[in-house]
Structure formats: structure tokens, C-alpha cells
Amino acid sequence: MKNVIFNLIISLFIISCNSDNQTLMDLGNVDFDLDLEVDIPSTSTNEFTPNHTLEKKTPQKIIKDGEITINVSDLEKSKIKIDSIISQYNGYYEREELKNDTWQQAYELKIRVPSNAFEKVIIQIEPGYGSITHKKIKSRDVTDQFIDIETRLKNKRNYLQKYNDLLKRAKTVKEILEIEEKIRKLEEEIESQTGRLNYLSDLVAYSTLELTLNKPIDEKYQAQERDDFSKRIVYAFSSGWIGFGDFIVFMFKLWPFIILLGIIIYGWRRYRAKKKK
């Protein structure tokens, strides 16, 4: 009986060892390509399901911008007042252009101010600067875009870490090249979406106001003083003589055509004369 039990224990031990060895062999023989097939979420917005937990933690992201056109009586004084307001609220000019035409003088200004001061700046600009001829203020809620991009970035960074771990375990040149290619694509996507997120963050943090200060110029007809009659006669005679000289010069330029026309007329007359005979 003891021999039977001993043989049974030995048999179980051998089977267990064989099973462990077989498992190790199976893990070693797994095709490495399977490790590369890491499921990366699609970047399509339509397939994205918002993360409600993240949505609750993400504050509302609003982009504010506007356009205002004001007719002013004194362009330079109005510009100085605008400079003071922008400086007061820590804003800056992204673009500043002065136009000085025959019919108007205008400053075209692209102003960036902190979003929490946007309404205050408009309130200070509107009264006392002239008549407003155009005004357009709008707000855009981009909270969902923030949640979308931040979630995708988090997922892609997690998958990037997985590929970096796989790269450390790669043994062949083929495996290394395949993993490095996938890492390169992931890093490009992360960089692109990070840039997009930074761009939206800037628009949310600083609102944009397109402000035009316009000073219309009233054009009044002013009769010009004319020279006396004798001077006008001299001028007319001189202009006529110059014009006649120009005509003579022009005719001399046409001499090849005049000769050609004379030959054609002469030939035509000879032909008519022979036909009559």
C-alpha cells in the first residue's frame, strides 16, 4: 500500500512539472505580434462616449469673442483711452493696424483680454467713445471638446507606456522596428492633440475682441483757382503744338503700313483698269 501511495505521489509530481513546463513553453511560443495588437481607441469624435466622472470634475470651458465698430470724432484720443483700458485689465494687442484713406481714418485692433475681464472691457469701451455702428458678441461652450481630448490623451499615454514596456522585452530586430513604428505614431497623435488642447485653453483663458475705431472724413467740393485768360491761351497753344508734333511722330511710325497700303491701292486700280479693257 505504501508503494502504491508513493508511486501516486511521484506520478502527480511529474505531471505537475510537465504541466508547468508546458505552460512556460506555450508562453514562450506565443507569437509576438499578438502583443503588438494593443487596441487603441479610435480618434473619431462620433465614436467617443463622454466620461461622466471626468465631466463632473471638468469646469465649464467657454470661449468668448466679439466685434465692435465705433465712429469717433478724435481717432488718436480714442486710441489712447483704449490703450489705458487694455493695460488696466492686463490685456494686449494681437494685431494693431492704422488705415489712413481719403475717405476715412481707422484703427483696426485685435484685442486679447483675460476672459473674466471681457465684459468689463466692453462696458468701458461702449459709452462715450462715439456711435457704435456694429456690435457682435458670442460665446461657445467647448467643455465637451476638452473632455474628449483629455480622455483620448490619457488613453494614448497609457498605450504608449505599454508599447515602451513591450520594447524592453523585444528580442528580434523585426519586433523592435514594429514597436518603434507604433510608438512613433502614438507620439505624433499625442503631440497633435496636446497642441489642440493648448490652443483651446488659450482661447478660453483669453477672450478676443475685434475693435475698429473709425473716423469718417467728410469730402467737400472746393473749387480750384484758375489761371487768367492769357495764360490759358498760351497753355492751350503750347498743348496743341505738342499734340500736333506727337501726331506727326506717330504717323512716321506708321510709314511701313502707309507704303503697304499704297501698293495695295495701286495694284487694285491696275486690276480694275485691265478688267475694263
ChimeraX attribute file (.defattr): number of C-alpha atoms within 10 A of each C-alpha:
attribute: neighborCount
match mode: 1-to-1
recipient: residues
	/A:1	6
	/A:2	7
	/A:3	8
	/A:4	9
	/A:5	10
	/A:6	10
	/A:7	12
	/A:8	12
	/A:9	12
	/A:10	12
	/A:11	12
	/A:12	11
	/A:13	12
	/A:14	12
	/A:15	12
	/A:16	12
	/A:17	12
	/A:18	12
	/A:19	12
	/A:20	12
	/A:21	12
	/A:22	12
	/A:23	12
	/A:24	11
	/A:25	11
	/A:26	11
	/A:27	10
	/A:28	10
	/A:29	9
	/A:30	10
	/A:31	10
	/A:32	14
	/A:33	12
	/A:34	8
	/A:35	13
	/A:36	16
	/A:37	9
	/A:38	13
	/A:39	7
	/A:40	13
	/A:41	12
	/A:42	10
	/A:43	13
	/A:44	7
	/A:45	10
	/A:46	7
	/A:47	9
	/A:48	13
	/A:49	10
	/A:50	13
	/A:51	12
	/A:52	10
	/A:53	8
	/A:54	13
	/A:55	15
	/A:56	9
	/A:57	9
	/A:58	13
	/A:59	10
	/A:60	13
	/A:61	19
	/A:62	18
	/A:63	20
	/A:64	21
	/A:65	22
	/A:66	17
	/A:67	15
	/A:68	19
	/A:69	21
	/A:70	21
	/A:71	19
	/A:72	22
	/A:73	16
	/A:74	14
	/A:75	17
	/A:76	14
	/A:77	12
	/A:78	19
	/A:79	17
	/A:80	10
	/A:81	14
	/A:82	20
	/A:83	14
	/A:84	10
	/A:85	17
	/A:86	18
	/A:87	13
	/A:88	11
	/A:89	15
	/A:90	11
	/A:91	21
	/A:92	15
	/A:93	16
	/A:94	12
	/A:95	11
	/A:96	12
	/A:97	10
	/A:98	12
	/A:99	11
	/A:100	10
	/A:101	10
	/A:102	10
	/A:103	10
	/A:104	13
	/A:105	18
	/A:106	22
	/A:107	20
	/A:108	16
	/A:109	20
	/A:110	17
	/A:111	21
	/A:112	22
	/A:113	22
	/A:114	18
	/A:115	20
	/A:116	14
	/A:117	16
	/A:118	20
	/A:119	14
	/A:120	12
	/A:121	19
	/A:122	15
	/A:123	9
	/A:124	13
	/A:125	19
	/A:126	15
	/A:127	10
	/A:128	9
	/A:129	20
	/A:130	18
	/A:131	14
	/A:132	16
	/A:133	11
	/A:134	12
	/A:135	13
	/A:136	11
	/A:137	12
	/A:138	9
	/A:139	11
	/A:140	11
	/A:141	13
	/A:142	16
	/A:143	16
	/A:144	15
	/A:145	16
	/A:146	20
	/A:147	21
	/A:148	20
	/A:149	18
	/A:150	16
	/A:151	16
	/A:152	20
	/A:153	20
	/A:154	12
	/A:155	14
	/A:156	18
	/A:157	14
	/A:158	13
	/A:159	19
	/A:160	21
	/A:161	12
	/A:162	15
	/A:163	20
	/A:164	16
	/A:165	12
	/A:166	18
	/A:167	18
	/A:168	9
	/A:169	11
	/A:170	16
	/A:171	11
	/A:172	9
	/A:173	9
	/A:174	11
	/A:175	17
	/A:176	15
	/A:177	13
	/A:178	14
	/A:179	20
	/A:180	16
	/A:181	11
	/A:182	17
	/A:183	19
	/A:184	12
	/A:185	12
	/A:186	19
	/A:187	15
	/A:188	11
	/A:189	16
	/A:190	20
	/A:191	13
	/A:192	12
	/A:193	17
	/A:194	15
	/A:195	12
	/A:196	15
	/A:197	18
	/A:198	11
	/A:199	12
	/A:200	19
	/A:201	16
	/A:202	14
	/A:203	18
	/A:204	22
	/A:205	18
	/A:206	22
	/A:207	23
	/A:208	23
	/A:209	23
	/A:210	19
	/A:211	21
	/A:212	23
	/A:213	26
	/A:214	24
	/A:215	20
	/A:216	16
	/A:217	12
	/A:218	9
	/A:219	9
	/A:220	6
	/A:221	6
	/A:222	6
	/A:223	6
	/A:224	6
	/A:225	6
	/A:226	8
	/A:227	9
	/A:228	8
	/A:229	9
	/A:230	9
	/A:231	11
	/A:232	12
	/A:233	12
	/A:234	11
	/A:235	12
	/A:236	12
	/A:237	12
	/A:238	12
	/A:239	12
	/A:240	12
	/A:241	12
	/A:242	11
	/A:243	12
	/A:244	12
	/A:245	12
	/A:246	12
	/A:247	12
	/A:248	10
	/A:249	11
	/A:250	11
	/A:251	12
	/A:252	11
	/A:253	11
	/A:254	10
	/A:255	11
	/A:256	10
	/A:257	11
	/A:258	13
	/A:259	11
	/A:260	11
	/A:261	12
	/A:262	12
	/A:263	11
	/A:264	11
	/A:265	12
	/A:266	11
	/A:267	12
	/A:268	11
	/A:269	11
	/A:270	10
	/A:271	11
	/A:272	10
	/A:273	10
	/A:274	8
	/A:275	8
	/A:276	6
	/A:277	5
